[in-house]
């Protein structure tokens, strides 16, 4: 009998993706900034309460835009958690910034706000908190530090769309925030992202940077009589085909989030006794945070036990994965002075963490299979 294999991630459709893609094709406008892009912008602004949103080709590119908008230059320093994806940091390094890595909290694996102030120098220009697993960083403390030092805050909200911190949507705290619509995210179009602009002083220039450094958007609104090259920039806008797919997903965000909440809660409840008995730590969600239900992870006592568990699940046709490797210990991180012991919690958690399969079309039977195999695993 063939084993029923369960992938780590699977693309989940809402039902209208192909219909909207066909509409985009029939409209004869499949380059960027057509009807579906505008509808995505409107929905994000209305739901999140942000003044401006701009779809981009990826969250990486949205981060690159934020670094350009902040006029990051060689010699500037920017503070990041070491426990993040390379794009968070690369976007600023491309402008010449020196990354300064801060450790994470043991409870949420988010940037440890209590360690930030000691890392600030006269060269520090910005802090980039990452809402890990869609659980909010301690934004009150981070914003207070940034205001006192006159620094910018850019939220990397790749994980946290529709999550909240103290009743307010993640992505609405910093002067800018970025979103990811990558295949692995709650809301997806395969490859895509968005830049949320909360401080409107950046709005006009953001449009220009996104349009290859031209004032094309102002021209089409009739605000200038011709468009020309006015700034640096690149082609950061996605095609209408991707925007059509994305709008179908965004329209169904309530249903997607409800289903993901159900899957997450089932893992959390059903694995509780096993985790406690085996020294395995489950995710922690602070009372003042409403998570985005982006991932479900477990923290094993050590690397050896984590690896044994991953192999065990694989033998039973279930794909689980570890997550970030500490950026300060990467080849590039070490070039910037990173060394072992700089971020001890990051180094430890990176070796202990494993992510379980988590996607909207995960069936109750599949999840039960994962849970049963897990509780039969001897740590």
C-alpha positions as CSV (number, residue, x, y, z in Angstrom):
1,X,0.0,0.0,0.0
2,X,1.4,3.4,-1.0
3,X,2.1,5.8,1.8
4,X,0.0,9.0,1.9
5,X,2.7,11.7,1.7
6,X,2.1,15.0,3.4
7,X,4.1,18.0,2.0
8,X,5.3,20.8,4.2
9,X,3.4,23.3,2.1
10,X,0.8,23.2,-0.7
11,X,-0.7,25.9,-2.8
12,X,-4.3,26.4,-1.8
13,X,-6.8,28.0,-4.2
14,X,-9.9,30.0,-3.2
15,X,-11.8,29.2,-6.4
16,X,-11.6,32.5,-8.3
17,X,-7.9,32.7,-9.2
18,X,-8.3,31.3,-12.8
19,X,-11.5,33.3,-13.4
20,X,-9.7,36.6,-12.5
21,X,-6.6,35.7,-14.5
22,X,-8.9,35.1,-17.5
23,X,-10.5,38.5,-16.9
24,X,-7.1,40.2,-16.7
25,X,-6.0,38.6,-20.0
26,X,-9.3,39.5,-21.7
27,X,-8.9,43.1,-20.6
28,X,-5.8,43.3,-22.8
29,X,-3.9,44.8,-19.8
30,X,-1.5,42.3,-18.3
31,X,1.4,44.6,-17.4
32,X,1.4,46.2,-14.0
33,X,-1.0,48.7,-12.3
34,X,-4.2,47.6,-13.9
35,X,-7.6,47.0,-12.4
36,X,-6.6,44.0,-10.2
37,X,-3.6,45.8,-8.8
38,X,-5.8,48.8,-7.9
39,X,-8.3,46.4,-6.2
40,X,-5.5,44.8,-4.2
41,X,-4.3,48.3,-3.1
42,X,-7.8,49.4,-2.1
43,X,-8.5,46.2,-0.1
44,X,-5.1,46.4,1.8
45,X,-5.6,50.1,2.6
46,X,-9.2,49.6,3.8
47,X,-8.7,46.5,5.9
48,X,-5.4,47.6,7.5
49,X,-6.2,51.3,7.7
50,X,-3.0,52.3,6.0
51,X,-2.9,55.4,3.8
52,X,-1.0,53.8,0.9
53,X,0.0,50.4,-0.3
54,X,1.9,49.4,-3.4
55,X,2.2,45.9,-4.8
56,X,5.7,44.7,-5.6
57,X,7.3,41.7,-7.3
58,X,8.4,40.4,-3.8
59,X,8.8,41.3,-0.2
60,X,12.5,41.5,-1.0
61,X,11.9,44.3,-3.5
62,X,9.6,46.1,-1.0
63,X,12.4,46.1,1.5
64,X,14.8,47.3,-1.2
65,X,12.4,50.2,-1.9
66,X,12.2,51.1,1.8
67,X,16.0,51.2,2.0
68,X,16.1,53.6,-1.0
69,X,13.3,55.7,0.5
70,X,15.3,56.1,3.7
71,X,18.4,57.2,1.7
72,X,20.5,54.5,3.3
73,X,24.1,55.1,2.3
74,X,27.5,53.4,2.8
75,X,28.6,53.6,6.4
76,X,25.0,53.7,7.8
77,X,24.1,51.1,10.4
78,X,20.8,49.3,10.5
79,X,19.6,47.0,13.4
80,X,18.1,43.6,12.5
81,X,17.3,40.3,14.3
82,X,19.8,37.6,13.3
83,X,17.0,35.2,13.2
84,X,15.4,36.2,9.9
85,X,15.5,35.6,6.2
86,X,18.4,37.0,4.2
87,X,16.2,39.5,2.3
88,X,15.5,41.5,5.4
89,X,19.2,42.4,5.6
90,X,20.3,42.2,2.0
91,X,18.0,45.0,1.0
92,X,19.9,47.4,3.2
93,X,23.3,46.0,2.5
94,X,22.7,46.6,-1.2
95,X,22.6,50.4,-0.3
96,X,25.9,50.1,1.6
97,X,24.6,49.7,5.1
98,X,26.4,47.7,7.8
99,X,24.0,45.2,9.5
100,X,24.0,45.2,13.3
101,X,22.5,41.9,14.6
102,X,20.5,41.7,17.7
103,X,19.4,38.6,19.5
104,X,15.8,37.4,19.9
105,X,13.5,36.8,22.9
106,X,13.2,33.2,24.2
107,X,9.4,33.4,24.3
108,X,8.3,34.7,20.9
109,X,11.7,34.5,18.9
110,X,11.2,38.1,18.0
111,X,13.8,40.8,18.2
112,X,14.7,41.4,21.9
113,X,13.8,45.1,22.4
114,X,15.8,45.2,25.7
115,X,19.0,44.7,23.7
116,X,18.5,47.3,21.0
117,X,19.6,50.5,22.8
118,X,23.1,49.3,23.6
119,X,23.7,48.6,19.9
120,X,22.8,52.1,18.7
121,X,25.7,54.4,17.5
122,X,25.7,57.8,15.9
123,X,25.7,55.9,12.5
124,X,22.5,53.9,13.3
125,X,19.7,54.9,10.8
126,X,16.9,52.4,11.3
127,X,15.6,49.4,13.2
128,X,13.9,46.6,11.2
129,X,11.7,44.4,13.5
130,X,10.5,41.1,12.0
131,X,7.2,39.7,13.3
132,X,8.3,36.1,13.5
133,X,5.6,33.5,12.8
134,X,3.1,36.4,12.6
135,X,3.4,37.3,16.3
136,X,4.0,41.0,17.0
137,X,7.3,42.4,18.2
138,X,7.1,44.7,21.2
139,X,6.3,47.7,19.1
140,X,5.7,50.2,21.9
141,X,9.2,49.8,23.2
142,X,10.8,49.7,19.7
143,X,9.0,52.9,18.6
144,X,10.0,54.7,21.8
145,X,13.7,53.9,21.3
146,X,13.4,54.9,17.6
147,X,11.7,58.2,18.5
148,X,14.3,59.1,21.1
149,X,17.1,58.5,18.7
150,X,15.3,59.9,15.6
151,X,15.6,56.6,13.7
152,X,13.2,55.0,11.2
153,X,11.3,51.8,11.9
154,X,10.6,49.5,9.0
155,X,8.5,46.5,9.8
156,X,9.3,43.3,8.0
157,X,5.8,41.9,8.1
158,X,6.4,39.0,5.7
159,X,4.8,36.6,8.3
160,X,2.3,38.8,9.9
161,X,-0.4,40.0,7.5
162,X,-3.7,40.4,9.5
163,X,-2.0,39.8,12.9
164,X,-2.3,42.4,15.6
165,X,-0.4,44.0,18.4
166,X,-2.5,45.6,21.1
167,X,-5.5,45.6,18.8
168,X,-3.7,47.3,15.9
169,X,-2.7,45.5,12.7
170,X,1.0,44.6,12.2
171,X,2.5,46.7,9.5
172,X,0.9,49.9,10.6
173,X,3.5,51.0,13.2
174,X,6.7,51.8,11.4
175,X,7.0,54.6,8.8
176,X,6.9,51.7,6.3
177,X,6.2,48.0,6.3
178,X,6.6,45.1,3.9
179,X,4.4,42.1,3.1
180,X,5.1,38.8,1.3
181,X,2.8,36.9,-1.0
182,X,5.3,34.1,-1.6
183,X,4.0,30.6,-2.2
184,X,4.6,29.7,1.5
185,X,2.6,32.6,2.9
186,X,-1.0,32.7,4.1
187,X,-2.1,34.9,1.2
188,X,-0.1,34.1,-2.0
189,X,0.4,34.7,-5.7
190,X,3.5,32.5,-6.0
191,X,6.0,35.4,-5.9
192,X,4.9,38.9,-4.8
193,X,4.9,41.5,-2.0
194,X,3.8,44.9,-1.0
195,X,5.1,48.1,0.5
196,X,2.8,49.7,3.1
197,X,3.4,53.4,3.6
198,X,2.3,54.8,6.9
199,X,4.2,58.1,6.7
200,X,3.0,59.9,3.6
201,X,6.2,61.9,3.1
202,X,7.5,58.8,1.4
203,X,4.4,58.2,-0.8
204,X,5.2,60.1,-4.0
205,X,8.8,59.0,-4.1
206,X,7.8,55.4,-3.6
207,X,5.7,55.5,-6.7
208,X,8.7,57.0,-8.6
209,X,11.1,54.4,-7.4
210,X,8.7,51.6,-8.2
211,X,8.3,52.9,-11.8
212,X,12.0,52.7,-12.8
213,X,12.7,56.2,-11.3
214,X,10.1,57.9,-13.5
215,X,7.1,60.0,-12.6
216,X,4.9,57.9,-14.8
217,X,2.1,57.5,-12.2
218,X,1.8,61.3,-11.8
219,X,1.6,61.6,-15.6
220,X,-1.3,59.1,-15.8
221,X,-3.1,61.0,-13.1
222,X,-2.7,64.2,-15.1
223,X,-0.5,65.8,-12.5
224,X,2.4,66.4,-15.0
225,X,2.2,67.0,-18.7
226,X,5.0,64.5,-19.5
227,X,6.8,61.8,-17.7
228,X,10.6,61.5,-17.4
229,X,13.4,60.1,-15.4
230,X,13.5,61.9,-12.0
231,X,15.2,59.5,-9.5
232,X,16.8,56.2,-9.1
233,X,14.5,53.2,-9.2
234,X,13.7,49.9,-10.8
235,X,10.8,47.9,-12.1
236,X,9.1,46.7,-8.9
237,X,5.5,46.3,-10.1
238,X,4.0,42.8,-10.7
239,X,2.0,41.9,-13.7
240,X,-1.8,42.0,-13.7
241,X,-1.9,38.2,-14.0
242,X,-0.2,37.9,-10.5
243,X,-2.4,40.7,-9.1
244,X,-5.5,38.9,-10.4
245,X,-4.4,35.7,-8.6
246,X,-3.6,37.7,-5.5
247,X,-6.9,39.6,-5.4
248,X,-8.8,36.2,-5.4
249,X,-6.8,35.3,-2.3
250,X,-7.2,38.7,-0.6
251,X,-10.9,38.6,-1.1
252,X,-11.0,35.4,0.9
253,X,-8.7,36.5,3.7
254,X,-11.3,35.9,6.4
255,X,-11.9,32.3,5.4
256,X,-8.2,31.6,4.9
257,X,-7.3,33.0,8.3
258,X,-10.2,31.1,10.0
259,X,-9.1,27.8,8.5
260,X,-5.4,28.4,9.5
261,X,-6.5,29.3,13.0
262,X,-8.4,26.0,13.3
263,X,-5.3,24.0,12.1
264,X,-3.0,25.9,14.5
265,X,-5.3,25.4,17.5
266,X,-5.6,21.7,16.7
267,X,-1.8,21.3,16.8
268,X,-1.5,23.4,20.0
269,X,-4.2,21.5,21.9
270,X,-3.5,17.9,20.7
271,X,0.3,18.1,21.2
272,X,0.2,19.8,24.6
273,X,0.5,16.7,26.8
274,X,3.2,15.1,24.6
275,X,5.2,18.3,24.5
276,X,5.1,18.8,28.2
277,X,6.1,15.2,28.9
278,X,9.0,15.3,26.4
279,X,10.5,18.7,27.1
280,X,9.4,20.1,23.8
281,X,8.3,23.8,23.8
282,X,5.2,24.9,21.9
283,X,4.7,28.4,20.5
284,X,4.0,31.2,22.9
285,X,1.5,34.0,22.0
286,X,1.5,37.0,24.4
287,X,-2.0,38.0,25.6
288,X,-1.7,41.4,23.9
289,X,-0.9,39.9,20.5
290,X,-3.3,38.3,17.9
291,X,-1.1,36.1,15.8
292,X,-1.5,35.7,12.0
293,X,-1.4,31.9,12.1
294,X,1.5,31.8,9.7
295,X,3.3,28.7,11.0
296,X,3.3,26.1,13.6
297,X,6.6,25.1,15.2
298,X,8.1,23.0,18.0
299,X,11.3,23.6,19.9
300,X,13.1,20.4,20.7
301,X,15.6,20.1,23.6
302,X,18.6,19.9,21.3
303,X,19.7,19.6,17.6
304,X,20.2,15.8,17.7
305,X,16.6,15.2,18.9
306,X,15.2,17.8,16.4
307,X,17.0,16.0,13.5
308,X,15.9,12.6,14.6
309,X,12.2,13.9,14.7
310,X,12.5,15.3,11.1
311,X,13.9,12.0,9.9
312,X,11.2,10.1,11.7
313,X,8.4,12.1,10.1
314,X,10.1,11.7,6.7
315,X,10.1,7.9,7.1
316,X,6.4,8.2,7.6
317,X,5.8,10.4,4.5
318,X,5.6,13.7,6.4
319,X,7.8,16.6,5.4
320,X,8.8,19.0,8.3
321,X,11.5,21.6,8.0
322,X,13.9,23.6,10.2
323,X,14.0,27.4,9.7
324,X,16.5,30.2,9.7
325,X,20.2,29.7,10.2
326,X,21.7,32.7,12.3
327,X,22.6,35.4,9.8
328,X,25.5,36.7,12.0
329,X,27.2,33.3,11.5
330,X,26.7,33.1,7.7
331,X,29.6,33.8,5.4
332,X,28.3,37.4,4.8
333,X,27.4,37.9,8.5
334,X,31.0,37.0,9.5
335,X,32.3,39.5,6.9
336,X,30.5,42.1,8.9
337,X,32.0,41.0,12.2
338,X,29.5,38.3,13.3
339,X,30.9,35.6,15.5
340,X,29.7,32.7,17.6
341,X,28.2,33.8,20.9
342,X,27.0,37.2,19.6
343,X,23.3,36.1,19.6
344,X,23.2,33.0,21.9
345,X,19.4,32.6,21.9
346,X,19.3,32.8,18.1
347,X,22.1,30.2,17.9
348,X,20.2,27.9,20.3
349,X,16.7,28.2,18.8
350,X,17.9,27.8,15.2
351,X,19.1,24.3,16.2
352,X,16.0,23.4,18.2
353,X,13.1,24.6,15.9
354,X,11.1,22.5,13.5
355,X,8.1,23.6,11.5
356,X,5.1,21.2,10.9
357,X,3.1,21.0,7.7
358,X,0.7,24.0,7.6
359,X,-1.5,24.9,4.6
360,X,-5.2,25.7,4.1
361,X,-6.0,22.5,2.3
362,X,-4.4,20.3,5.0
363,X,-7.2,17.8,5.8
364,X,-8.3,16.8,9.3
365,X,-7.2,13.2,8.5
366,X,-3.7,14.4,7.4
367,X,-3.3,16.6,10.5
368,X,-4.4,13.7,12.7
369,X,-1.8,11.5,11.0
370,X,0.9,14.1,11.8
371,X,-0.3,14.4,15.4
372,X,-0.4,10.6,16.0
373,X,3.0,10.0,14.6
374,X,4.3,12.9,16.7
375,X,2.9,11.6,20.0
376,X,4.4,8.2,19.2
377,X,7.8,9.8,18.9
378,X,10.1,9.2,21.9
379,X,12.2,12.3,22.5
